[in-house]
Amino acid sequence: MEASSSDSDCTKYWIDWFLGAQGNEFFCEIDDEFLSDRFNMTGLNTEVVYYQYALNLIMDAFEYDCDDSTREQIERSARHLYGLIHARYILTQRGLQKMLDKFKNGDFGVCPRVQCQKHAVLPIGLSDVPHSAPVKIFCMKCEDVYNPPLARFATIDGAYFGTSFPFLLFQAYPHLIPNKIAPDRFVPAMFGFKIHEHARLARWQNVKRLEMTKRLEQYEEEERRRKRIR
Amino acid sequence: MDAKQGTAAASSVGPRKTGAGSAGFGESSMMEGVEHHLQYADNASTATETAEAAAEGEVEEEEDDDEEEEEEEEESDEETESSRSEGETWISSFCSIRGHEYFAEVSEDFIEDDFNLTGLSSLVPYYGEALDMILDFETDPDDAARLPNIPVIEASADQLYGLIHARFLLTRQGLSIMAEKYNLTHFGVCPRYLCHSTHLLPIATSDLPGNDTVKLFCPNCADIYCANKENEVDGAYFGATFAGLFLKTYTDIPGPLGGLRIPPSTLKRLESSDEDSKQSSSDTSLHDPDSKWEIYQMHLFGFKVSERAKSGPRMRWLRERPSDLSELDSL
């Protein structure tokens, strides 16, 4: 009872409190509409203990009188449940829109790679199964996955964002795909001379890159031909 | 006035260091105080608190009842204010500043050799004064009067030390100090997830000061990453050559082709024996049982994103590695 009163002292809504907590900067707010639709929760009741109480807590309808340890357990369940619902929500149209705003805002940080020139990143999970790996960040400019720079994100489960989210976002908003005509890869040098091993690899990678460009042109050609036939 | 006091404070370090027993300079000019300082330094090293040490020093000074010593005491008070503990050289205090974790301590022998400093006098303002500061030589009080503020010389000393540091790193001694720092992960680990916390090395994109901040090089993915905000010092203080030379010196650190060190004949044998099991995953893995080269593959609901898609992969070349060294030779 005490805990609930202190909660309501801080903020009015549980979700607001949750989003304001340190380390939860990557999450967006889930609509009440989405939360109240039972269909969206399919299968989650087996994943989360005290599922009904946790859901009630998220929706600020928690009225169950219980001791502190149970209360704490429900609180933990609510955080877990919110994350799991979040993974589903950000794949919906409204969820994508909300995450897009955060992405444009730079809420997820920037790519640590020098040649990406501080391109904004997106949160990504390495698995859709909870408790398998913490959240990572994905940069669309170099198409690679990095560890978030701040240690506090190491405790956030990657399953709260899912493995598909960034790719769905870029499929939905293709104009956001960054220009990838980046300079060639960095080659370390000694006294101005490139190191053989690295330079050789860079040459090989450039050949691979050219091959890819040719393939892409070929696809375009095929596409054009198909349209003409039609 | 401010400048004069500051210089005096800096200059008083010399004899104290002598007292602490390390190789010392400037003894000739401060001979009067040496004996006393020997005691003083001993007290300081045993006392846990600097303040305590100062108090003890005061007691002794009262016994000595010497005006000159009292003056010294004042100076040492100033020194504690500027957070320099007893027996610490300028170099060690510079390297222990927050944000200077990447720096190695350059040996004084290296700095004292004029040959190693060739050409630096034209790059750094107040070169002589800055050099004196680095080596903890005390400045002539007459000179101190016509010198600019301490912060100006301090900045010059920082820059000079950085540039000497870049040269020192290329020596055998510098490389071995950096190897220790590398092993202790002083430069951090690669942020790329699939590099699995490979240790990084500081690298610069330019050897001239003022061009770019220091970057971090990952030997595994052979890419450069931004350093932490607080560690962002001038890249020229590390130099563009160091990382390469380091990897050429310590060849046990696997390079970008690290997984391919085994001779091609063994590679072929591995390929043929594992053909059935590896066929499906052959595009992402090297044919080396020890190190598997992985590239991140975009997946949407469990399906690979096709190259034909607008949002499809375009940067795989950046992380791709040849599955066989002979592929490199065929170019």
Interface residues (C-beta under 8 A of the other chain):
Chain A: P112 R113 V114 Q115 K118 L126 K136 K141 C142 E143 D144 V145 Y146 N147 P149 T163 S164 F167 L168 F170 Q171 P174 I177 K180 A182 R185 F186 V187 P188 A189 M190 F191 I195 E197 H198 R200 L201 R203 W204 Q205 N206 V207 K208 R209 M212 R215 L216 Y219
Chain B: P191 R192 Y193 L194 I203 T205 K215 F217 A222 D223 I224 Y225 C226 N228 A240 T241 A243 G244 L245 L247 K248 G255 P256 L257 Y296 M298 H299 L300 F301 V305 E307 R308 A309 K310 S311 P313 R314 M315 R316 W317 L318 R319 E320 R321 P322 E327 L328 L331
